[in-house]
Amino acid sequence: MHLPISDVPGLVWAYQINPGHIPARKMDDGELRALPDSGFVWLHFSLADVRVMHFLESLQMLPEAALIALTTHETHPSVTVDEGFLYGTLVDYQKDFDQSTRDLGFLHYAICDRFIITSRLHPLASVDNVRYMLERNPGKFDTSIDIFEQMVTDFQRSLFGLVKEITGELNIIEDDIYANRDPVKFQKRLQSARRSIVRLHRHLRTLLTAIRHASSYEDHEVPQGFEDVASRITSRLEAASHEVEALTERARLLHEEINSLSSNQINRQLYIMSIMTALLLPPTLITGFFGMNTAGMPFEHDETGTFWAISAILASVMLAWWLLRRVGIL
């Protein structure tokens, strides 16, 4: 199989990988004129280069659906089987310099027995980790499907790290809530955590369903070793899914607790305002009465009229307070 040009657009790396403990060999653009016949090759591309689509078309070794899967901007996991090819999209965490972030990115892949081709728009943490593992321990990857398994496994490990981090945040929120601190200020933090959890759970369930569906195909329709890999991946993703589901339920209960405390706080404030209104209503009626511009008002010509008016106001407040106590409102 020959590549038409030496300057490969968007190529991030290219490795020739042979079974056994033979070190993976990094290939330069010149060697890509003719791909080796032994082992398999891993080509990784950046979709930031718009020429990648044209280059992959020129290889003429991919089904049209696999070519579309490699160059799409699809934002949900998928696993598709077609005549010995495995292709689709995986979810991963974006990488910022040498650190992983909470931002999700998407890895597109096409796999057969002879090669694995991956592409992404942003740098991804799990892909780089698998690359480093390939350079340190080449004997771990005997087939192209082993690369796929390790990428999913590494994402699962990153997921467990995020679950642990979010669990710590929920612990802090929970302690503050039951310490009778103001729950409103934790609302945004909890909403952010719940958003991350819900997105992860949605992508996990989608990927798990897709892998189960792909593993139901006949042996000759999937790359070599995919059935065993699918079984192991399914077990790992189910474990991760249970962890995320437990975290989802806990976050939901905390959200309900915060809403309950907020409602109690609002009800308390409304109760205080109602009491104040009940106490001030009689004085308001008295001041309104004496404020009328009509003849024959009480105490109109009495020098002690103001004193009696104030006394009436105080008496009305005390009467209102006594009545509220009498009926059990206070």
VEXSEMAR-683134 format. One line per field, with one value per residue (C-alpha): residue number from 1; z, x, y; residue in three letters. Coordinates in steps of 0.001 Angstrom, whole numbers, plus 500000, padded with zeros to 6 digits. Example, Ala and Ser with C-alpha at 12.3 -4.5 7.8 and 13.67 -1.06 7.14 Angstrom:
<atoms>
i <- [1, 2]
zz <- [507800, 507140]
xx <- [512300, 513670]
yy <- [495500, 498940]
aa <- [ALA, SER]
</atoms>
This chain:
<atoms>
i <- [1, 2, 3, 4, 5, 6, 7, 8, 9, 10, 11, 12, 13, 14, 15, 16, 17, 18, 19, 20, 21, 22, 23, 24, 25, 26, 27, 28, 29, 30, 31, 32, 33, 34, 35, 36, 37, 38, 39, 40, 41, 42, 43, 44, 45, 46, 47, 48, 49, 50, 51, 52, 53, 54, 55, 56, 57, 58, 59, 60, 61, 62, 63, 64, 65, 66, 67, 68, 69, 70, 71, 72, 73, 74, 75, 76, 77, 78, 79, 80, 81, 82, 83, 84, 85, 86, 87, 88, 89, 90, 91, 92, 93, 94, 95, 96, 97, 98, 99, 100, 101, 102, 103, 104, 105, 106, 107, 108, 109, 110, 111, 112, 113, 114, 115, 116, 117, 118, 119, 120, 121, 122, 123, 124, 125, 126, 127, 128, 129, 130, 131, 132, 133, 134, 135, 136, 137, 138, 139, 140, 141, 142, 143, 144, 145, 146, 147, 148, 149, 150, 151, 152, 153, 154, 155, 156, 157, 158, 159, 160, 161, 162, 163, 164, 165, 166, 167, 168, 169, 170, 171, 172, 173, 174, 175, 176, 177, 178, 179, 180, 181, 182, 183, 184, 185, 186, 187, 188, 189, 190, 191, 192, 193, 194, 195, 196, 197, 198, 199, 200, 201, 202, 203, 204, 205, 206, 207, 208, 209, 210, 211, 212, 213, 214, 215, 216, 217, 218, 219, 220, 221, 222, 223, 224, 225, 226, 227, 228, 229, 230, 231, 232, 233, 234, 235, 236, 237, 238, 239, 240, 241, 242, 243, 244, 245, 246, 247, 248, 249, 250, 251, 252, 253, 254, 255, 256, 257, 258, 259, 260, 261, 262, 263, 264, 265, 266, 267, 268, 269, 270, 271, 272, 273, 274, 275, 276, 277, 278, 279, 280, 281, 282, 283, 284, 285, 286, 287, 288, 289, 290, 291, 292, 293, 294, 295, 296, 297, 298, 299, 300, 301, 302, 303, 304, 305, 306, 307, 308, 309, 310, 311, 312, 313, 314, 315, 316, 317, 318, 319, 320, 321, 322, 323, 324, 325, 326, 327, 328, 329, 330]
zz <- [500000, 498902, 500125, 497381, 499227, 501768, 503573, 505398, 506436, 510030, 511008, 514747, 514861, 513030, 514578, 513192, 515833, 515640, 517895, 520858, 522782, 519712, 520381, 518417, 515653, 514989, 511262, 509516, 506517, 504059, 505252, 504809, 501056, 501501, 504699, 506043, 505535, 509010, 512158, 512057, 511874, 514100, 512370, 514467, 512879, 514003, 512415, 512844, 509417, 506893, 504396, 506454, 504759, 501292, 502356, 503892, 500741, 498664, 500629, 499158, 501937, 504054, 503503, 502919, 506271, 508114, 506287, 507367, 510961, 511007, 509806, 511416, 514357, 516004, 519718, 520993, 521281, 518609, 517618, 514134, 512505, 508724, 506789, 509120, 510037, 513390, 513421, 515316, 518105, 521673, 524413, 526206, 528335, 526617, 527545, 528314, 527954, 530366, 532413, 531835, 532082, 532743, 529200, 527086, 523674, 521039, 519392, 515988, 514945, 512186, 512901, 510922, 511385, 509451, 510945, 513359, 512332, 514912, 514644, 517020, 517036, 520477, 522283, 524349, 527573, 527083, 523576, 524752, 527692, 525361, 523161, 526114, 527195, 523685, 523779, 527263, 526944, 523288, 524176, 525552, 522056, 519707, 517555, 516538, 518671, 521754, 521157, 521142, 524393, 526144, 525134, 526600, 529727, 530243, 529892, 532507, 534902, 534301, 534928, 538317, 539169, 538301, 540317, 543313, 542800, 542516, 545552, 547543, 546391, 547367, 550798, 551367, 550213, 552384, 555495, 554953, 554426, 557661, 559509, 558871, 556572, 553833, 551196, 548387, 547888, 547206, 544554, 541667, 542772, 542997, 539625, 538010, 539544, 538479, 534935, 534708, 536159, 533829, 530729, 531747, 532495, 529143, 527202, 529237, 528642, 524932, 524563, 526577, 524417, 521213, 522260, 523244, 519870, 517998, 519912, 518622, 515078, 513659, 514064, 510397, 510503, 513256, 513659, 515227, 518997, 519239, 521019, 523984, 524077, 523964, 526903, 529028, 528033, 528825, 532337, 532972, 531633, 533673, 536828, 535897, 535101, 538564, 540186, 538163, 538862, 542610, 542277, 540290, 543000, 545746, 543877, 543302, 547016, 547906, 545375, 546996, 550442, 549317, 547784, 551030, 553132, 550734, 550910, 554704, 554688, 552373, 554452, 557596, 555969, 554762, 558273, 559800, 557166, 557860, 561600, 560965, 558677, 561288, 564005, 561838, 560300, 563306, 563683, 559946, 560305, 563209, 561409, 558332, 560368, 561991, 558648, 557140, 556396, 557792, 560505, 563971, 564328, 567893, 569787, 567047, 569557, 572452, 573265, 574405, 571186, 569854, 573119, 572963, 569280, 570019, 572969, 570713, 568229, 570930, 572381, 568970, 568518, 571934, 571165, 567846, 569553, 572249, 569652, 567674, 570846, 571743, 568489, 568616, 565662, 567858]
xx <- [500000, 501552, 500923, 500906, 502761, 505573, 504378, 501405, 498928, 497798, 499934, 500716, 502574, 502974, 504223, 505052, 504176, 505264, 503994, 506170, 508521, 510001, 510057, 507523, 509277, 508342, 507977, 508744, 506925, 509376, 508782, 505063, 505478, 505193, 503708, 505475, 503931, 504762, 502849, 500446, 500628, 499103, 498482, 497197, 495924, 494851, 491619, 492792, 494391, 491571, 493662, 493335, 490058, 491588, 494647, 492639, 490528, 493696, 494747, 491792, 491937, 488948, 485220, 483348, 481541, 484866, 486304, 483348, 483722, 487385, 486701, 483350, 482728, 480398, 479857, 478592, 480290, 479703, 481051, 480289, 481318, 481563, 483355, 486313, 486520, 485720, 485118, 483327, 483921, 485186, 484825, 487954, 489220, 490962, 494564, 495900, 499701, 500666, 497441, 494049, 490987, 487305, 486443, 485316, 486796, 486150, 488467, 487537, 488985, 489056, 490568, 491322, 493918, 496579, 496264, 494559, 493895, 492777, 491937, 490935, 490381, 491872, 494715, 493322, 494693, 494069, 495522, 498768, 498923, 498564, 501326, 503699, 502746, 503449, 506947, 507673, 505983, 505558, 504863, 501472, 500122, 500131, 497177, 495557, 492512, 494777, 495352, 491583, 491166, 493904, 492399, 489024, 490726, 492749, 489612, 487918, 490819, 490584, 486858, 487445, 489795, 487079, 484516, 486845, 487298, 483553, 482927, 485257, 483313, 480011, 481458, 482331, 478897, 477190, 479175, 478383, 474702, 474345, 476403, 473458, 475441, 473703, 472829, 472253, 475961, 476603, 473890, 476196, 478932, 476466, 474937, 478400, 479141, 475752, 476281, 479607, 478089, 475092, 477252, 479581, 476713, 475075, 478295, 479097, 475709, 475868, 479345, 478390, 475329, 477347, 480055, 477459, 475796, 479125, 480159, 477069, 478501, 480099, 483852, 484680, 482955, 485115, 488887, 490817, 490427, 487563, 485182, 487530, 488363, 484667, 483947, 486688, 485725, 482070, 482955, 485089, 482485, 479735, 481810, 482369, 478682, 477692, 480055, 478624, 475037, 475741, 477262, 474232, 471854, 473891, 474041, 470276, 469624, 471895, 470053, 466741, 468182, 469399, 465988, 464303, 466577, 466093, 462320, 462466, 464556, 462120, 459154, 460826, 461374, 457765, 456622, 458574, 457223, 453662, 454093, 455476, 452552, 450041, 451661, 451864, 448402, 446468, 448879, 448519, 444738, 445024, 447467, 445270, 442235, 443914, 445326, 441896, 441228, 437692, 436040, 435297, 438379, 439087, 441729, 441621, 441832, 443372, 447012, 447554, 446094, 449419, 450094, 446734, 447237, 450634, 449147, 446410, 449056, 451049, 447905, 446882, 450333, 450074, 446530, 447641, 450575, 448232, 445802, 448607, 449842, 446287, 445667, 449133, 450730, 453524]
yy <- [500000, 503294, 506813, 509450, 512206, 512416, 515514, 514014, 516751, 516758, 513767, 513838, 510526, 507241, 503993, 500586, 497995, 494354, 491547, 490634, 492884, 494565, 498329, 500313, 502224, 505812, 506411, 509657, 511090, 509602, 506065, 506496, 506271, 502506, 501108, 497997, 494580, 493226, 494043, 496956, 500739, 503418, 506741, 509631, 512863, 516316, 517504, 521087, 520559, 520645, 518629, 515447, 514528, 514726, 512756, 509920, 509752, 509392, 506299, 504376, 501807, 502859, 502301, 505523, 505245, 504792, 507784, 509906, 508649, 509760, 513280, 514032, 516328, 513846, 514519, 511179, 507761, 505170, 501747, 500423, 497127, 496803, 494033, 493628, 497312, 498814, 502574, 505294, 507813, 507576, 510169, 511374, 514247, 517106, 517773, 521237, 521137, 518323, 518210, 516685, 518901, 518288, 519301, 516381, 515760, 513122, 510623, 509225, 505881, 503276, 499849, 496734, 493976, 495896, 499380, 501724, 505322, 507873, 511558, 514340, 518086, 518819, 517016, 514158, 512711, 508990, 508910, 510487, 508078, 505099, 506494, 506756, 503240, 501982, 503432, 502008, 498610, 497584, 493935, 494962, 495657, 492685, 493751, 497005, 496225, 496258, 499979, 500501, 498558, 500510, 503863, 502879, 501479, 504644, 506771, 504582, 505201, 508930, 508657, 507033, 509898, 512408, 510425, 510621, 514365, 515028, 512814, 515077, 518144, 516543, 515691, 519353, 520527, 517932, 518933, 522592, 521895, 519940, 522548, 524917, 527151, 529098, 526444, 528927, 529636, 525932, 525723, 526673, 524281, 521439, 522300, 522216, 518814, 517437, 518701, 516844, 513683, 513691, 514192, 511373, 509033, 509741, 509084, 505968, 504389, 505213, 503685, 500618, 500006, 500496, 498011, 495417, 495813, 495560, 492422, 490605, 490437, 487297, 486703, 487316, 490716, 492235, 492737, 489879, 489650, 492124, 489720, 489213, 492916, 493852, 491532, 493114, 496655, 495978, 494783, 497880, 500279, 498631, 499135, 502776, 503198, 501898, 504403, 507284, 506173, 506165, 509630, 510800, 509600, 511248, 514557, 514384, 513859, 516774, 518918, 518008, 518757, 522181, 522923, 521864, 524082, 526983, 526551, 526481, 529636, 531402, 530237, 531554, 534938, 535034, 534115, 537017, 539423, 538226, 538819, 542297, 543049, 541858, 544003, 547128, 546904, 548389, 551374, 551949, 552114, 554582, 556901, 556696, 557656, 560666, 561694, 562398, 566073, 566127, 568237, 566956, 564755, 563517, 565509, 568167, 571042, 569104, 569940, 566343, 564873, 563664, 561806, 560049, 559181, 557600, 555763, 554387, 553206, 551407, 549923, 548580, 546952, 545299, 544145, 542644, 540900, 539487, 538183, 536489, 534827, 533842, 531996, 530334, 532134, 533509]
aa <- [MET, HIS, LEU, PRO, ILE, SER, ASP, VAL, PRO, GLY, LEU, VAL, TRP, ALA, TYR, GLN, ILE, ASN, PRO, GLY, HIS, ILE, PRO, ALA, ARG, LYS, MET, ASP, ASP, GLY, GLU, LEU, ARG, ALA, LEU, PRO, ASP, SER, GLY, PHE, VAL, TRP, LEU, HIS, PHE, SER, LEU, ALA, ASP, VAL, ARG, VAL, MET, HIS, PHE, LEU, GLU, SER, LEU, GLN, MET, LEU, PRO, GLU, ALA, ALA, LEU, ILE, ALA, LEU, THR, THR, HIS, GLU, THR, HIS, PRO, SER, VAL, THR, VAL, ASP, GLU, GLY, PHE, LEU, TYR, GLY, THR, LEU, VAL, ASP, TYR, GLN, LYS, ASP, PHE, ASP, GLN, SER, THR, ARG, ASP, LEU, GLY, PHE, LEU, HIS, TYR, ALA, ILE, CYS, ASP, ARG, PHE, ILE, ILE, THR, SER, ARG, LEU, HIS, PRO, LEU, ALA, SER, VAL, ASP, ASN, VAL, ARG, TYR, MET, LEU, GLU, ARG, ASN, PRO, GLY, LYS, PHE, ASP, THR, SER, ILE, ASP, ILE, PHE, GLU, GLN, MET, VAL, THR, ASP, PHE, GLN, ARG, SER, LEU, PHE, GLY, LEU, VAL, LYS, GLU, ILE, THR, GLY, GLU, LEU, ASN, ILE, ILE, GLU, ASP, ASP, ILE, TYR, ALA, ASN, ARG, ASP, PRO, VAL, LYS, PHE, GLN, LYS, ARG, LEU, GLN, SER, ALA, ARG, ARG, SER, ILE, VAL, ARG, LEU, HIS, ARG, HIS, LEU, ARG, THR, LEU, LEU, THR, ALA, ILE, ARG, HIS, ALA, SER, SER, TYR, GLU, ASP, HIS, GLU, VAL, PRO, GLN, GLY, PHE, GLU, ASP, VAL, ALA, SER, ARG, ILE, THR, SER, ARG, LEU, GLU, ALA, ALA, SER, HIS, GLU, VAL, GLU, ALA, LEU, THR, GLU, ARG, ALA, ARG, LEU, LEU, HIS, GLU, GLU, ILE, ASN, SER, LEU, SER, SER, ASN, GLN, ILE, ASN, ARG, GLN, LEU, TYR, ILE, MET, SER, ILE, MET, THR, ALA, LEU, LEU, LEU, PRO, PRO, THR, LEU, ILE, THR, GLY, PHE, PHE, GLY, MET, ASN, THR, ALA, GLY, MET, PRO, PHE, GLU, HIS, ASP, GLU, THR, GLY, THR, PHE, TRP, ALA, ILE, SER, ALA, ILE, LEU, ALA, SER, VAL, MET, LEU, ALA, TRP, TRP, LEU, LEU, ARG, ARG, VAL, GLY, ILE, LEU]
</atoms>
